Amino acid sequence: MKIGVKQLTVMGVLTATAMIFSYIESLFASFIPVPGVKLGLANAIILLALFTVGEWQALVIGFVRVLLSAILFGNPMSLCISACGFLLSFLFMFLLKRSGRFSIIGISLGGGAAHNFGQLICVSIYMNSFLMMRYIFLFSLFGVLTGLVTGFVCKLIYERVKLYDWLS
């Protein structure tokens, strides 16, 4: 897989945009009554990357965002939790996109629910107790709601950027 300078530049811009969204989300984290729930706007950029620059590139952008966000705004445990959520979310979004049966919003809904499930699995393993899984319904509900918002944001951005031939 050969990546050109233009595509690498676009990947850098998408990573930086996802980082900005992560920072904005970290500012509002204390206003959300459920610990660990975020809007997931940075995931809209990962979903956008999945549709524009490619699957492997979106995976790289996502990992870089998770790593940098943990370094700048979190800690080693937040890195682990975020990475688990991202991996499961990306896998779901990748498979849903590949199936060709889902819209961007549908893919985002699946990714949002999977992200929270991945985080709950990580926390359960860390705590050596699966008691956290009793929150699966609540976190799934928030995952679907945030996935819906993220999907609409991604759809709006995608409709704008697909008008331009920005990778050729």
C-alpha positions as CSV (number, residue, x, y, z in Angstrom):
1,M,0.0,0.0,0.0
2,K,1.6,3.2,-1.2
3,I,0.4,6.5,0.3
4,G,1.0,9.7,-1.7
5,V,1.9,13.1,-0.2
6,K,-1.6,14.4,-0.8
7,Q,-3.3,11.5,0.9
8,L,-0.9,11.7,3.8
9,T,-1.7,15.4,4.1
10,V,-5.4,14.7,4.1
11,M,-4.8,12.0,6.8
12,G,-2.9,14.6,8.9
13,V,-5.7,17.1,8.5
14,L,-8.3,14.5,9.5
15,T,-6.3,13.4,12.5
16,A,-5.9,17.0,13.6
17,T,-9.6,17.6,13.2
18,A,-10.4,14.5,15.2
19,M,-8.0,15.7,17.9
20,I,-9.8,19.1,18.0
21,F,-13.1,17.3,18.4
22,S,-11.7,15.1,21.2
23,Y,-10.5,18.2,23.0
24,I,-13.9,19.9,22.7
25,E,-15.5,16.8,24.1
26,S,-13.1,16.7,27.0
27,L,-14.3,20.2,28.0
28,F,-17.9,19.0,28.2
29,A,-17.3,15.7,29.9
30,S,-18.2,17.0,33.4
31,F,-21.6,18.2,32.2
32,I,-22.7,14.7,31.2
33,P,-24.3,12.8,34.2
34,V,-23.1,9.4,33.1
35,P,-19.3,8.8,33.6
36,G,-17.5,7.8,30.4
37,V,-20.3,9.0,28.0
38,K,-19.1,11.4,25.3
39,L,-20.8,12.7,22.2
40,G,-18.2,11.0,20.0
41,L,-17.7,13.7,17.4
42,A,-14.1,12.6,16.8
43,N,-15.6,9.3,15.6
44,A,-17.4,11.2,12.9
45,I,-14.0,12.1,11.4
46,I,-12.9,8.4,11.6
47,L,-16.1,7.4,9.8
48,L,-15.5,10.2,7.2
49,A,-12.0,8.8,6.7
50,L,-13.5,5.3,6.2
51,F,-15.5,6.7,3.3
52,T,-13.0,9.0,1.8
53,V,-9.3,8.0,2.3
54,G,-9.7,4.3,2.9
55,E,-10.1,1.6,5.4
56,W,-6.5,1.1,6.6
57,Q,-5.9,4.8,6.6
58,A,-9.0,5.4,8.8
59,L,-7.7,2.7,11.1
60,V,-4.4,4.5,11.4
61,I,-6.1,7.9,11.9
62,G,-8.2,6.4,14.7
63,F,-5.3,4.8,16.5
64,V,-3.2,8.0,16.3
65,R,-6.2,10.0,17.6
66,V,-6.8,7.5,20.5
67,L,-3.1,7.6,21.4
68,L,-2.7,11.3,21.2
69,S,-5.9,12.0,23.1
70,A,-4.8,9.7,25.9
71,I,-1.4,11.4,26.1
72,L,-2.9,14.9,26.0
73,F,-6.2,14.5,27.9
74,G,-6.1,11.2,29.7
75,N,-4.0,8.5,31.3
76,P,-2.8,4.9,30.6
77,M,-6.2,3.5,31.6
78,S,-8.1,5.9,29.4
79,L,-5.8,4.8,26.6
80,C,-6.7,1.2,27.2
81,I,-10.4,1.8,27.5
82,S,-10.5,4.1,24.4
83,A,-8.4,1.7,22.3
84,C,-10.8,-1.2,23.2
85,G,-13.8,0.9,22.3
86,F,-12.2,2.1,19.1
87,L,-11.2,-1.3,17.9
88,L,-14.6,-2.9,18.4
89,S,-16.3,0.2,16.9
90,F,-14.0,0.3,13.9
91,L,-14.5,-3.5,13.3
92,F,-18.3,-3.0,13.3
93,M,-18.2,0.0,11.1
94,F,-15.8,-1.7,8.7
95,L,-18.0,-4.8,8.4
96,L,-21.2,-2.8,8.1
97,K,-19.7,-0.6,5.4
98,R,-18.4,-3.7,3.5
99,S,-21.8,-5.3,3.6
100,G,-23.1,-2.4,1.5
101,R,-26.5,-2.5,3.2
102,F,-26.2,0.4,5.6
103,S,-26.1,4.2,5.2
104,I,-23.5,6.4,7.0
105,I,-25.9,6.9,9.8
106,G,-26.6,3.2,10.2
107,I,-22.9,2.5,10.2
108,S,-22.4,5.2,12.8
109,L,-25.2,3.7,15.0
110,G,-23.5,0.3,15.0
111,G,-20.2,1.9,15.7
112,G,-21.5,3.9,18.6
113,A,-23.1,0.9,20.3
114,A,-20.0,-1.3,19.7
115,H,-17.7,1.4,21.1
116,N,-19.4,1.5,24.4
117,F,-19.6,-2.3,24.5
118,G,-15.8,-2.5,23.9
119,Q,-15.2,0.0,26.7
120,L,-17.4,-2.0,29.1
121,I,-15.5,-5.2,28.3
122,C,-12.2,-3.5,28.9
123,V,-13.3,-2.1,32.3
124,S,-14.7,-5.4,33.3
125,I,-11.4,-7.2,32.5
126,Y,-9.5,-4.5,34.4
127,M,-11.7,-4.8,37.4
128,N,-11.7,-8.6,37.2
129,S,-15.5,-8.4,37.5
130,F,-18.2,-8.4,34.9
131,L,-20.5,-6.4,37.2
132,M,-19.9,-3.4,34.9
133,M,-21.8,-5.4,32.2
134,R,-25.1,-4.6,34.0
135,Y,-24.8,-1.1,32.5
136,I,-24.8,-2.5,29.0
137,F,-28.4,-1.3,28.3
138,L,-27.7,2.2,29.5
139,F,-24.4,2.4,27.6
140,S,-26.0,0.9,24.5
141,L,-28.7,3.5,24.6
142,F,-26.2,6.3,24.9
143,G,-24.1,4.6,22.2
144,V,-27.0,4.6,19.8
145,L,-28.0,8.2,20.6
146,T,-24.4,9.5,20.2
147,G,-24.0,7.3,17.1
148,L,-27.0,9.0,15.6
149,V,-25.6,12.4,16.2
150,T,-22.2,11.4,15.0
151,G,-23.8,9.8,11.9
152,F,-25.6,13.0,11.0
153,V,-22.5,15.1,11.5
154,C,-20.5,12.8,9.3
155,K,-23.2,12.7,6.6
156,L,-23.3,16.5,6.5
157,I,-19.5,16.7,6.2
158,Y,-19.3,13.9,3.7
159,E,-21.9,15.5,1.4
160,R,-19.7,18.6,1.4
161,V,-16.3,17.0,0.8
162,K,-17.5,14.5,-1.9
163,L,-18.3,17.5,-4.1
164,Y,-14.5,18.1,-4.4
165,D,-11.9,15.9,-5.9
166,W,-9.6,16.4,-2.9
167,L,-7.5,13.2,-3.2
168,S,-6.6,13.2,-6.9
